[in-house]
Amino acid sequence: MRLERDTRTTLDNWRQLATAFQAELARVVIGQERVIKLVTIAVFARGHVLLEGDVGVGKTTLLRAVARAIGGAYERVEGTIDLMPSDLVYHTYLAEDGRPRVDAGPVLRSGEALSVFFFNEINRARPQVHSLLLRLMAEASITAFNREHYFPYLQVFADRNRVEKEETFELPAAARDRFFMEIGVQTPDDPEVRRRLAFDPRFHDVDALISTIKEGVLDHRELGSVAKAIQENIHASKALEDYVLALWQGLHRPAATGISLPDIDMDRLVQGGASPRGMSFLVRAARVHAWLAGRDMVIPEDIRDIFIEIVGHRIFLDPIYELRRQNLAHELCDAVFAKVPVP
């Protein structure tokens, strides 16, 4: 099926902007090419992103760079154990005249212009805060001061430190499912990249580094319509659809599909497979992946390349296996790919 000329030109032009967006990020966050690619896919699929990794690997730097390159209003909140939902909505204080004042909090401060909302160390915030964030992510709106507030351009980014467990709260399944992707960020393996990060003063002053990013590489006001055009014009064959459904069945019912892992009770392993929302997110991401590669048709490699980041956090394991979740989720996905024939 051929694209209309105007649509093809628009998508080609935006692909060039997506390439420029990735290049800008790669100038300040080096050695993280795959992470940058995945974040770009999420931006053009209009999905929320959770970054997870060790301390000091560049998660916050990357998200600040993303916000600057997307443009629009940017707000940030720090996750702390004493943070309350109201702290996101309003701020109370005594003015110079001694009278109490109420100002808009980080969610409301920029109104509908809010483009990027960054929640730093989200697992330090309490479940009550997660609940408000879930509403914001799911509906791009909140109720405050007796009216609804809408955020048509909003994309939520968060990061989580996976090392420290004290004074932290695990995200509930519903909140994790709202994140389009969970992306792991590791210390780069390349010795030359490590040398630059350790010895090049350019990477030691994060504020100065972020200031070198070109502002508004992407027009945040147009991302929604571009994302819609990508989904409507990048297609999947019937064989590809059957392949995705077979992968879904393998995740949901691994034992019935003939999948086995060493020393694992496969009948007990999975309490819940990827949700319908999760599989629709997988297809959305695969279409963007194909578009970035210059194709108008999804192929199996598009599915495989983004599978674990989309689906891995949506596989809910039996409690006896939960402490081994990270390894088991990867092993299960690999086993499903090995079992299901590629069309």
C-alpha positions as CSV (number, residue, x, y, z in Angstrom):
1,M,0.0,0.0,0.0
2,R,1.5,3.3,-1.1
3,L,1.5,6.4,1.1
4,E,0.0,9.6,-0.2
5,R,2.8,11.9,-1.4
6,D,2.1,14.7,1.1
7,T,2.0,12.2,4.0
8,R,5.2,10.5,2.8
9,T,7.0,13.9,2.6
10,T,5.8,14.8,6.1
11,L,7.0,11.6,7.6
12,D,10.3,11.8,5.7
13,N,10.8,15.3,7.1
14,W,10.0,14.2,10.6
15,R,12.3,11.2,10.3
16,Q,15.1,13.7,9.6
17,L,14.2,15.6,12.7
18,A,14.1,12.4,14.7
19,T,17.7,11.7,13.5
20,A,18.7,15.2,14.5
21,F,17.1,14.7,17.9
22,Q,19.1,11.5,18.5
23,A,22.3,13.2,17.4
24,E,21.7,16.0,19.9
25,L,21.2,13.6,22.8
26,A,24.3,11.5,21.7
27,R,26.5,14.6,22.0
28,V,25.9,14.9,25.7
29,V,25.1,11.3,26.7
30,I,27.8,9.2,25.2
31,G,27.9,5.4,25.0
32,Q,24.1,5.1,25.3
33,E,23.1,4.7,21.7
34,R,20.5,2.0,22.3
35,V,18.9,3.9,25.2
36,I,18.7,7.1,23.1
37,K,17.0,5.1,20.3
38,L,14.5,3.6,22.6
39,V,13.6,7.0,24.1
40,T,13.2,8.4,20.6
41,I,10.7,5.6,19.8
42,A,8.8,6.4,23.0
43,V,8.7,10.1,22.1
44,F,7.2,9.4,18.6
45,A,4.8,6.7,20.0
46,R,3.7,9.2,22.7
47,G,4.5,6.8,25.6
48,H,5.7,7.4,29.1
49,V,9.2,6.2,30.0
50,L,10.8,4.8,33.2
51,L,14.6,4.6,33.2
52,E,16.2,2.2,35.7
53,G,19.9,1.9,36.5
54,D,22.7,2.3,39.0
55,V,23.6,5.6,40.5
56,G,25.5,8.1,38.3
57,V,25.0,6.4,34.9
58,G,23.4,9.5,33.3
59,K,19.7,8.9,33.7
60,T,18.9,12.4,34.9
61,T,21.3,14.0,32.4
62,L,19.6,12.1,29.5
63,L,16.1,13.1,30.6
64,R,17.1,16.8,31.0
65,A,18.5,16.7,27.5
66,V,15.4,15.1,26.2
67,A,13.2,17.8,27.7
68,R,15.4,20.6,26.2
69,A,15.4,19.0,22.7
70,I,11.6,18.4,22.7
71,G,10.9,22.0,23.9
72,G,7.7,23.2,25.6
73,A,7.3,23.7,29.3
74,Y,9.4,21.4,31.5
75,E,8.7,20.6,35.2
76,R,10.6,18.3,37.5
77,V,9.9,16.9,41.0
78,E,12.2,15.0,43.3
79,G,10.8,11.8,44.9
80,T,11.1,11.9,48.7
81,I,9.5,9.9,51.4
82,D,7.6,12.9,52.7
83,L,6.3,14.0,49.3
84,M,2.5,14.3,49.3
85,P,0.1,14.3,46.3
86,S,-0.8,17.9,47.1
87,D,2.8,18.9,46.6
88,L,2.5,18.2,42.9
89,V,-0.6,20.4,42.6
90,Y,-0.1,23.4,44.8
91,H,2.4,25.2,47.1
92,T,1.4,27.0,50.2
93,Y,3.5,29.6,52.0
94,L,3.4,32.9,54.0
95,A,3.9,36.0,51.9
96,E,5.9,39.0,53.0
97,D,2.7,40.5,54.4
98,G,2.3,37.5,56.7
99,R,-0.8,36.3,54.8
100,P,-1.0,32.7,53.5
101,R,-0.7,32.2,49.7
102,V,-1.3,29.3,47.4
103,D,0.6,28.9,44.2
104,A,0.4,26.3,41.5
105,G,2.6,23.3,42.0
106,P,4.8,21.7,39.3
107,V,2.0,19.9,37.5
108,L,-0.2,23.0,37.2
109,R,2.5,25.8,37.0
110,S,2.8,25.7,33.1
111,G,-0.8,24.8,32.4
112,E,-1.6,23.2,29.0
113,A,1.9,24.1,27.8
114,L,3.4,21.4,30.0
115,S,5.4,19.1,27.6
116,V,7.7,17.0,29.8
117,F,7.1,16.1,33.4
118,F,10.2,14.5,35.0
119,F,9.8,12.5,38.2
120,N,13.3,11.9,39.7
121,E,13.7,8.8,41.9
122,I,10.1,7.9,41.6
123,N,10.5,4.9,44.0
124,R,11.2,7.2,46.9
125,A,7.7,8.6,46.7
126,R,4.8,7.1,48.6
127,P,1.9,5.1,46.9
128,Q,-0.4,8.1,47.4
129,V,1.8,10.1,45.0
130,H,2.0,7.2,42.6
131,S,-1.8,7.2,42.4
132,L,-2.0,10.8,41.4
133,L,0.8,10.2,38.8
134,L,-1.2,7.3,37.5
135,R,-4.1,9.5,36.8
136,L,-1.9,12.1,35.1
137,M,-0.3,9.4,32.9
138,A,-3.5,7.7,32.0
139,E,-5.7,10.6,31.3
140,A,-3.3,13.6,30.9
141,S,-5.5,15.5,33.3
142,I,-6.1,16.1,37.0
143,T,-8.8,17.7,39.1
144,A,-7.7,20.6,41.2
145,F,-9.3,23.9,42.5
146,N,-12.8,22.6,41.5
147,R,-12.0,22.1,37.8
148,E,-10.3,19.8,35.3
149,H,-6.9,20.6,34.1
150,Y,-5.8,19.1,30.7
151,F,-2.3,18.6,29.4
152,P,-2.5,17.8,25.6
153,Y,1.3,17.6,25.0
154,L,2.3,15.8,28.2
155,Q,4.9,13.0,28.3
156,V,6.0,11.7,31.7
157,F,9.6,10.6,32.3
158,A,10.8,9.0,35.5
159,D,13.9,7.3,36.8
160,R,14.5,4.8,39.5
161,N,17.6,3.8,41.3
162,R,17.7,0.0,41.5
163,V,20.5,-0.2,44.1
164,E,19.0,1.4,47.2
165,K,16.0,-0.3,48.8
166,E,15.7,1.6,52.1
167,E,13.0,4.3,52.2
168,T,11.7,3.3,48.8
169,F,8.3,2.0,47.6
170,E,7.8,-0.5,44.8
171,L,5.7,0.8,42.0
172,P,2.3,-1.0,41.9
173,A,1.5,-3.1,38.8
174,A,-1.0,-0.6,37.5
175,A,1.5,2.2,37.6
176,R,4.2,0.1,35.9
177,D,1.8,-0.9,33.2
178,R,1.2,2.7,32.4
179,F,4.8,3.2,31.5
180,F,5.2,2.6,27.8
181,M,8.8,1.4,28.3
182,E,11.1,0.5,31.1
183,I,14.6,1.1,29.9
184,G,17.7,-0.2,31.7
185,V,20.7,2.2,31.7
186,Q,24.1,0.6,32.3
187,T,27.6,2.0,32.6
188,P,29.1,2.0,29.1
189,D,31.5,-0.9,28.4
190,D,33.6,0.9,25.7
191,P,37.0,1.8,27.3
192,E,37.3,5.0,25.3
193,V,33.8,6.2,26.4
194,R,34.7,5.5,30.0
195,R,38.0,7.4,29.6
196,R,36.1,10.5,28.2
197,L,33.5,10.4,31.0
198,A,36.2,10.2,33.7
199,F,38.7,12.7,32.3
200,D,37.0,15.1,29.9
201,P,35.9,18.2,31.9
202,R,33.1,18.7,29.4
203,F,31.1,15.9,31.1
204,H,31.8,17.1,34.6
205,D,29.5,20.2,34.5
206,V,26.1,18.8,33.8
207,D,24.3,22.2,33.6
208,A,26.8,23.5,31.1
209,L,26.6,20.3,29.1
210,I,22.8,20.5,28.9
211,S,23.0,24.1,27.8
212,T,24.7,23.0,24.6
213,I,21.6,21.0,23.5
214,K,19.7,22.8,20.8
215,E,16.3,23.8,22.2
216,G,13.1,22.6,20.4
217,V,14.7,20.2,17.9
218,L,11.2,18.7,17.8
219,D,8.0,20.8,18.0
220,H,6.2,19.3,21.0
221,R,2.8,20.6,19.7
222,E,3.1,18.5,16.5
223,L,4.3,15.3,18.0
224,G,0.7,14.0,18.6
225,S,-0.3,14.3,15.0
226,V,3.0,12.9,13.7
227,A,2.6,9.9,16.0
228,K,-0.9,9.3,14.7
229,A,0.3,9.5,11.1
230,I,3.0,6.9,11.8
231,Q,0.5,4.5,13.3
232,E,-1.9,4.9,10.4
233,N,0.7,4.6,7.6
234,I,3.1,1.9,8.9
235,H,1.5,-1.4,8.3
236,A,1.7,-5.0,9.5
237,S,1.0,-8.1,7.4
238,K,-1.3,-10.9,8.4
239,A,1.7,-13.1,9.0
240,L,3.3,-10.5,11.3
241,E,0.0,-10.2,13.2
242,D,-0.1,-14.0,13.7
243,Y,3.5,-13.9,14.9
244,V,2.8,-11.3,17.6
245,L,-0.3,-13.2,18.8
246,A,1.8,-16.4,19.1
247,L,4.4,-14.5,21.1
248,W,1.7,-13.2,23.4
249,Q,0.3,-16.7,23.9
250,G,3.8,-17.9,24.7
251,L,4.2,-15.3,27.4
252,H,0.7,-15.8,28.8
253,R,0.7,-19.6,28.8
254,P,4.4,-20.7,28.5
255,A,3.8,-24.3,29.7
256,A,0.9,-24.9,27.2
257,T,3.2,-23.5,24.5
258,G,5.9,-26.0,25.3
259,I,8.3,-23.5,26.8
260,S,10.5,-24.6,29.7
261,L,13.3,-23.0,31.8
262,P,15.7,-24.9,34.0
263,D,14.5,-25.6,37.5
264,I,11.3,-23.6,37.0
265,D,7.8,-24.8,37.5
266,M,6.4,-23.4,34.2
267,D,2.8,-24.0,35.3
268,R,3.4,-21.7,38.2
269,L,5.9,-19.1,36.9
270,V,3.6,-16.6,35.2
271,Q,0.7,-15.1,37.2
272,G,-0.2,-12.7,34.4
273,G,1.2,-12.3,30.9
274,A,1.5,-9.1,29.0
275,S,-1.8,-7.2,29.0
276,P,-3.8,-6.2,25.9
277,R,-2.5,-2.6,26.5
278,G,1.0,-3.9,26.6
279,M,0.7,-5.8,23.3
280,S,-0.8,-2.7,21.7
281,F,2.1,-0.7,23.0
282,L,4.4,-3.3,21.5
283,V,2.8,-2.8,18.1
284,R,2.9,1.0,18.4
285,A,6.6,0.8,19.2
286,A,7.4,-1.6,16.4
287,R,5.7,0.8,13.9
288,V,7.9,3.7,15.0
289,H,10.9,1.4,14.9
290,A,10.1,0.5,11.3
291,W,9.5,4.2,10.4
292,L,12.8,5.2,11.8
293,A,14.4,2.6,9.6
294,G,12.7,4.1,6.6
295,R,10.2,1.3,6.0
296,D,6.4,1.4,5.8
297,M,6.0,-2.2,6.9
298,V,6.7,-3.8,10.2
299,I,9.0,-6.9,10.1
300,P,9.8,-9.4,12.9
301,E,13.1,-7.6,13.7
302,D,11.1,-4.5,14.7
303,I,9.2,-6.6,17.2
304,R,12.2,-8.4,18.6
305,D,14.4,-5.2,19.0
306,I,12.0,-3.5,21.4
307,F,10.3,-6.5,23.0
308,I,11.8,-6.7,26.4
309,E,11.6,-2.9,27.1
310,I,7.9,-2.9,26.3
311,V,6.8,-6.3,27.6
312,G,9.3,-7.3,30.3
313,H,7.8,-5.2,33.1
314,R,4.3,-6.4,32.2
315,I,5.1,-10.1,33.0
316,F,3.9,-10.7,36.6
317,L,5.6,-13.7,38.2
318,D,4.6,-16.0,41.1
319,P,6.0,-14.5,44.4
320,I,8.5,-17.3,44.8
321,Y,10.2,-16.1,41.6
322,E,9.8,-12.4,42.0
323,L,13.2,-11.8,43.4
324,R,14.7,-13.2,40.2
325,R,12.4,-11.2,38.0
326,Q,15.0,-9.4,35.9
327,N,16.8,-12.5,34.8
328,L,13.7,-14.7,34.5
329,A,11.8,-12.1,32.4
330,H,14.7,-12.0,29.9
331,E,15.0,-15.8,29.9
332,L,11.3,-16.3,29.3
333,C,11.3,-13.8,26.4
334,D,14.3,-15.5,24.9
335,A,12.6,-18.9,25.2
336,V,9.4,-17.5,23.6
337,F,11.4,-16.2,20.6
338,A,13.2,-19.5,20.3
339,K,9.9,-21.4,20.3
340,V,7.7,-19.3,18.0
341,P,8.6,-19.6,14.3
342,V,9.5,-16.4,12.6
343,P,7.3,-15.7,9.5
